[in-house]
Amino acid sequence: MIVAHLDLDAFFAAVEELENPTLRTVPLIVGGDPHGRGVVATCNYVARGFGIHSAMSCAEALRRCPAATFVRPRHSLYRDYSREVWATIREIVPTVEQAGIDEGYLDLEEVAPVFDDARAVAEAVRAVVRSRTRLSCSLGVATSKVVAKVASDRRKPGGLTAVRPGREAAFLAPFPIRLLPGVGPRAEERLHAAGVKTIGQLAALGDDELRAHFRGIVGGQLRNRARGIDPRRLEVSTERISISHEETFAQDIADPERLHDELRRQSERIGEHLRGRGQVARTVTTKLRYPDFAIRTRSSSLPVGTDDATRIGELACGLLDRALRDRPGPLRLVGVGVSGLADHVQLSLPAVV
């Protein structure tokens, strides 16, 4: 197996910086009320220079950096950007396990069975995500999920670390045991008490020592991971849950009628696709990308699924108008998608006698 772990760098803060570029040069903290009991969700790298990090209390963050700018999380906006990132990644690497809104695993072996080629694919993913979304990501490439996960954190932000086959244990060995996925605070405390402070020391524990610290099979699993052994495959769903089309314009378009025409064309293609698959969709989503790469989506759900392209187009155009009222301006891209797919059920009326 050749797998990459991809992590979007300071994702919430990076989105806020895209939405408001003046935030890029100030200590930015996304989280709760600094004068209450709020917690830091994430912060940009300027703020990290003051020792601020995720899960710290916002009050402590304010104490460390009184000049910090605090913003409340906007989760629906982050989901819009996340969908864009993962759709972009799937164009290059089809098989992905999304582990969260800002991280996931990529099956590189499926598209590049040779390690050096797989590393090149990971480089391409990093570059395309940056060019399409203006977001930075870090990747780790390895022969197992656990090693890839640790590797992705080595060269942040925007770096790539590749661990060649046969080098897994040596790569992991010097790191603190807390960095090994699966080692929580209580396990770390027990191991530290036994003098085990690095992943390499955990990897070297004998069976008797392992049983003294862990019950059941947990100890063996952690020791295997410390040695770079991790048989877990990617957890993916092969079921298609949405259909979408989008168009990036050669020049930004501000004319609503031209944008409506484009959405109607895309809706026709989606309607044909649905009818060809014998499916209907309940939710229609319109996507907008502005010249500054800011993304907006608007969705509407129907009480009953449809495969009618005209109806899908009407909804898509209405959603576009709604989004443009919230933020007017020309667009570099529009798209329409449908989700909530189900098989079409043809209802028949009872015979009249």
C-alpha positions as semicolon CSV with decimal commas, in nm:
position;residue;x (nm);y (nm);z (nm)
1;M;0,000;0,000;0,000
2;I;0,111;0,355;-0,074
3;V;-0,101;0,612;0,103
4;A;-0,088;0,984;0,169
5;H;-0,230;1,171;0,463
6;L;-0,338;1,523;0,367
7;D;-0,394;1,796;0,624
8;L;-0,518;2,144;0,536
9;D;-0,298;2,394;0,718
10;A;-0,475;2,600;0,989
11;F;-0,788;2,544;0,783
12;F;-1,047;2,763;0,957
13;A;-0,800;3,051;0,987
14;A;-0,687;3,007;0,625
15;V;-1,048;3,036;0,504
16;E;-1,098;3,351;0,710
17;E;-0,782;3,496;0,555
18;L;-0,915;3,419;0,208
19;E;-1,240;3,594;0,291
20;N;-1,057;3,892;0,442
21;P;-0,694;3,921;0,321
22;T;-0,614;4,191;0,582
23;L;-0,616;3,912;0,842
24;R;-0,309;3,745;0,692
25;T;-0,062;3,971;0,870
26;V;-0,224;3,982;1,213
27;P;-0,246;3,719;1,489
28;L;-0,579;3,556;1,402
29;I;-0,768;3,324;1,635
30;V;-1,083;3,136;1,538
31;G;-1,272;3,041;1,850
32;G;-1,502;3,152;2,128
33;D;-1,527;3,457;2,348
34;P;-1,185;3,556;2,489
35;H;-1,361;3,722;2,782
36;G;-1,561;3,410;2,860
37;R;-1,495;3,039;2,851
38;G;-1,424;3,013;2,479
39;V;-1,167;2,775;2,334
40;V;-0,932;2,824;2,038
41;A;-1,054;2,617;1,740
42;T;-0,749;2,709;1,534
43;C;-0,522;3,006;1,471
44;N;-0,300;3,129;1,193
45;Y;0,077;3,093;1,194
46;V;0,128;3,452;1,307
47;A;-0,066;3,372;1,625
48;R;0,126;3,047;1,670
49;G;0,439;3,256;1,704
50;F;0,298;3,371;2,039
51;G;0,262;3,009;2,158
52;I;-0,111;2,994;2,086
53;H;-0,254;2,661;1,973
54;S;-0,579;2,471;1,927
55;A;-0,772;2,373;2,242
56;M;-0,611;2,653;2,445
57;S;-0,857;2,875;2,628
58;C;-0,926;3,197;2,443
59;A;-0,861;3,387;2,766
60;E;-0,507;3,245;2,776
61;A;-0,461;3,324;2,407
62;L;-0,563;3,685;2,473
63;R;-0,320;3,703;2,765
64;R;-0,036;3,582;2,542
65;C;-0,130;3,816;2,258
66;P;-0,350;4,112;2,357
67;A;-0,340;4,240;1,996
68;A;-0,491;3,920;1,852
69;T;-0,799;3,933;1,632
70;F;-1,072;3,688;1,737
71;V;-1,342;3,563;1,499
72;R;-1,622;3,318;1,565
73;P;-1,618;2,994;1,360
74;R;-1,835;2,990;1,044
75;H;-1,880;2,618;0,993
76;S;-2,111;2,634;0,692
77;L;-1,851;2,845;0,510
78;Y;-1,573;2,601;0,603
79;R;-1,782;2,313;0,468
80;D;-1,813;2,495;0,134
81;Y;-1,436;2,523;0,105
82;S;-1,383;2,167;0,226
83;R;-1,615;2,028;-0,042
84;E;-1,420;2,222;-0,305
85;V;-1,087;2,085;-0,181
86;W;-1,198;1,722;-0,172
87;A;-1,368;1,743;-0,511
88;T;-1,041;1,878;-0,650
89;I;-0,840;1,597;-0,490
90;R;-1,071;1,328;-0,627
91;E;-1,003;1,449;-0,980
92;I;-0,643;1,329;-0,930
93;V;-0,682;1,050;-0,673
94;P;-1,029;0,890;-0,694
95;T;-1,011;0,683;-0,375
96;V;-1,013;0,899;-0,064
97;E;-1,102;0,846;0,301
98;Q;-1,206;1,182;0,437
99;A;-1,127;1,167;0,807
100;G;-1,254;1,517;0,883
101;I;-1,340;1,849;0,728
102;D;-0,970;1,929;0,686
103;E;-0,789;1,595;0,666
104;G;-0,801;1,259;0,495
105;Y;-0,614;0,969;0,335
106;L;-0,545;0,922;-0,036
107;D;-0,490;0,586;-0,205
108;L;-0,187;0,676;-0,418
109;E;-0,106;0,319;-0,516
110;E;-0,426;0,304;-0,720
111;V;-0,291;0,569;-0,959
112;A;0,087;0,525;-0,911
113;P;0,206;0,180;-0,791
114;V;0,575;0,287;-0,787
115;F;0,674;0,485;-0,476
116;D;0,856;0,768;-0,654
117;D;0,561;0,811;-0,891
118;A;0,322;0,814;-0,595
119;R;0,528;1,089;-0,433
120;A;0,501;1,289;-0,756
121;V;0,123;1,247;-0,751
122;A;0,116;1,381;-0,395
123;E;0,318;1,682;-0,511
124;A;0,064;1,736;-0,788
125;V;-0,223;1,721;-0,540
126;R;-0,057;1,980;-0,321
127;A;0,003;2,213;-0,618
128;V;-0,348;2,175;-0,762
129;V;-0,518;2,237;-0,426
130;R;-0,312;2,553;-0,393
131;S;-0,385;2,678;-0,745
132;R;-0,758;2,594;-0,739
133;T;-0,848;2,704;-0,387
134;R;-0,559;2,920;-0,263
135;L;-0,540;2,693;0,041
136;S;-0,223;2,529;0,168
137;C;-0,199;2,162;0,261
138;S;0,070;1,936;0,404
139;L;0,110;1,571;0,306
140;G;0,282;1,261;0,433
141;V;0,344;0,969;0,196
142;A;0,418;0,622;0,332
143;T;0,324;0,255;0,319
144;S;0,072;0,278;0,602
145;K;-0,183;0,520;0,743
146;V;-0,008;0,563;1,077
147;V;0,326;0,661;0,923
148;A;0,161;0,890;0,668
149;K;-0,032;1,063;0,947
150;V;0,282;1,135;1,149
151;A;0,473;1,237;0,836
152;S;0,214;1,495;0,727
153;D;0,288;1,701;1,038
154;R;0,662;1,720;0,983
155;R;0,687;2,007;0,736
156;K;0,399;2,240;0,807
157;P;0,276;2,453;0,649
158;G;0,265;2,341;0,289
159;G;0,530;2,070;0,300
160;L;0,553;1,708;0,191
161;T;0,736;1,428;0,375
162;A;0,780;1,088;0,208
163;V;0,889;0,784;0,412
164;R;1,032;0,518;0,184
165;P;0,948;0,148;0,228
166;G;1,174;-0,006;0,491
167;R;1,238;0,327;0,668
168;E;0,913;0,341;0,866
169;A;1,043;0,236;1,209
170;A;1,355;0,450;1,183
171;F;1,147;0,752;1,084
172;L;0,909;0,712;1,379
173;A;1,167;0,618;1,642
174;P;1,285;0,964;1,762
175;F;0,943;1,121;1,804
176;P;0,764;1,154;2,141
177;I;0,516;0,873;2,198
178;R;0,230;1,124;2,219
179;L;0,265;1,179;1,843
180;L;0,177;0,817;1,768
181;P;-0,193;0,791;1,672
182;G;-0,370;0,586;1,937
183;V;-0,156;0,701;2,230
184;G;-0,373;0,924;2,447
185;P;-0,287;1,120;2,761
186;R;-0,341;0,826;3,000
187;A;-0,129;0,585;2,793
188;E;0,140;0,852;2,763
189;E;0,141;0,896;3,141
190;R;0,177;0,522;3,205
191;L;0,456;0,487;2,951
192;H;0,643;0,789;3,080
193;A;0,627;0,641;3,429
194;A;0,795;0,330;3,286
195;G;1,065;0,538;3,118
196;V;0,918;0,502;2,768
197;K;0,918;0,847;2,610
198;T;0,982;0,792;2,240
199;I;0,807;0,589;1,973
200;G;1,128;0,390;1,925
201;Q;1,130;0,288;2,291
202;L;0,769;0,172;2,260
203;A;0,862;-0,029;1,949
204;A;1,138;-0,203;2,144
205;L;0,919;-0,321;2,436
206;G;0,901;-0,696;2,488
207;D;0,579;-0,891;2,534
208;D;0,603;-0,902;2,914
209;E;0,669;-0,529;2,940
210;L;0,381;-0,460;2,706
211;R;0,139;-0,668;2,914
212;A;0,245;-0,474;3,223
213;H;0,120;-0,149;3,071
214;F;-0,172;-0,250;2,848
215;R;-0,458;-0,494;2,858
216;G;-0,571;-0,716;2,573
217;I;-0,457;-0,650;2,220
218;V;-0,419;-0,273;2,255
219;G;-0,053;-0,292;2,353
220;G;0,034;-0,513;2,057
221;Q;-0,145;-0,282;1,816
222;L;0,038;0,022;1,950
223;R;0,374;-0,153;1,935
224;N;0,307;-0,253;1,574
225;R;0,219;0,105;1,490
226;A;0,538;0,221;1,660
227;R;0,723;-0,012;1,422
228;G;0,534;0,133;1,125
229;I;0,309;-0,172;1,088
230;D;-0,052;-0,076;1,023
231;P;-0,274;-0,307;0,813
232;R;-0,574;-0,072;0,805
233;R;-0,705;0,003;0,458
234;L;-0,885;0,317;0,355
235;E;-1,248;0,329;0,462
236;V;-1,433;0,454;0,157
237;S;-1,782;0,444;0,015
238;T;-1,815;0,358;-0,353
239;E;-2,176;0,474;-0,366
240;R;-2,222;0,794;-0,563
241;I;-2,417;1,036;-0,348
242;S;-2,416;1,346;-0,572
243;I;-2,388;1,463;-0,932
244;S;-2,251;1,802;-1,030
245;H;-2,127;2,012;-1,319
246;E;-1,938;2,340;-1,312
247;E;-1,772;2,580;-1,553
248;T;-1,473;2,812;-1,503
249;F;-1,499;3,109;-1,737
250;A;-1,215;3,246;-1,949
251;Q;-1,321;3,590;-1,823
252;D;-1,524;3,676;-1,514
253;I;-1,898;3,713;-1,585
254;A;-2,126;3,960;-1,409
255;D;-2,436;3,939;-1,632
256;P;-2,701;3,737;-1,442
257;E;-2,869;3,621;-1,763
258;R;-2,547;3,467;-1,895
259;L;-2,497;3,299;-1,559
260;H;-2,855;3,170;-1,567
261;D;-2,800;3,030;-1,918
262;E;-2,491;2,845;-1,799
263;L;-2,675;2,695;-1,502
264;R;-2,960;2,583;-1,725
265;R;-2,713;2,407;-1,959
266;Q;-2,554;2,232;-1,664
267;S;-2,897;2,136;-1,531
268;E;-2,984;1,976;-1,866
269;R;-2,675;1,755;-1,838
270;I;-2,763;1,661;-1,480
271;G;-3,121;1,579;-1,580
272;E;-2,995;1,354;-1,859
273;H;-2,759;1,184;-1,616
274;L;-3,036;1,123;-1,363
275;R;-3,275;0,983;-1,623
276;G;-3,002;0,760;-1,763
277;R;-2,942;0,616;-1,416
278;G;-3,313;0,592;-1,334
279;Q;-3,268;0,824;-1,036
280;V;-3,418;1,138;-0,888
281;A;-3,262;1,399;-0,658
282;R;-3,411;1,595;-0,371
283;T;-3,147;1,865;-0,310
284;V;-3,015;2,119;-0,560
285;T;-2,698;2,317;-0,485
286;T;-2,554;2,614;-0,674
287;K;-2,184;2,692;-0,638
288;L;-2,020;3,030;-0,701
289;R;-1,652;3,121;-0,711
290;Y;-1,555;3,487;-0,713
291;P;-1,243;3,641;-0,872
292;D;-1,067;3,640;-0,533
293;F;-1,135;3,261;-0,512
294;A;-1,394;3,303;-0,238
295;I;-1,654;3,026;-0,259
296;R;-2,025;3,030;-0,182
297;T;-2,287;2,757;-0,210
298;R;-2,661;2,774;-0,167
299;S;-2,892;2,472;-0,147
300;S;-3,261;2,397;-0,159
301;S;-3,442;2,068;-0,092
302;L;-3,761;1,943;-0,251
303;P;-4,032;1,740;-0,076
304;V;-4,014;1,486;-0,359
305;G;-3,716;1,397;-0,576
306;T;-3,702;1,506;-0,940
307;D;-3,515;1,434;-1,261
308;D;-3,671;1,732;-1,442
309;A;-3,389;1,949;-1,581
310;T;-3,616;2,253;-1,609
311;R;-3,709;2,234;-1,241
312;I;-3,346;2,181;-1,140
313;G;-3,244;2,480;-1,353
314;E;-3,512;2,704;-1,200
315;L;-3,396;2,619;-0,851
316;A;-3,030;2,665;-0,943
317;C;-3,094;3,010;-1,091
318;G;-3,295;3,116;-0,786
319;L;-3,013;3,004;-0,558
320;L;-2,763;3,197;-0,770
321;D;-2,971;3,514;-0,736
322;R;-2,994;3,463;-0,360
323;A;-2,617;3,423;-0,329
324;L;-2,551;3,732;-0,543
325;R;-2,780;3,938;-0,319
326;D;-2,563;3,836;-0,024
327;R;-2,241;3,914;-0,215
328;P;-2,275;4,090;-0,553
329;G;-2,000;4,081;-0,811
330;P;-1,868;3,901;-1,117
331;L;-1,797;3,529;-1,101
332;R;-1,513;3,317;-1,232
333;L;-1,708;2,991;-1,190
334;V;-2,062;2,866;-1,146
335;G;-2,181;2,513;-1,092
336;V;-2,490;2,315;-1,005
337;G;-2,513;1,985;-0,823
338;V;-2,780;1,751;-0,696
339;S;-2,777;1,517;-0,398
340;G;-3,017;1,307;-0,198
341;L;-3,027;1,059;-0,485
342;A;-3,280;0,779;-0,494
343;D;-3,408;0,532;-0,749
344;H;-3,699;0,661;-0,952
345;V;-4,027;0,497;-0,855
346;Q;-4,296;0,499;-1,123
347;L;-4,635;0,520;-0,954
348;S;-4,928;0,360;-1,135
349;L;-5,291;0,455;-1,090
350;P;-5,544;0,180;-1,013
351;A;-5,742;0,062;-1,313
352;V;-6,090;0,210;-1,352
353;V;-6,359;-0,053;-1,418
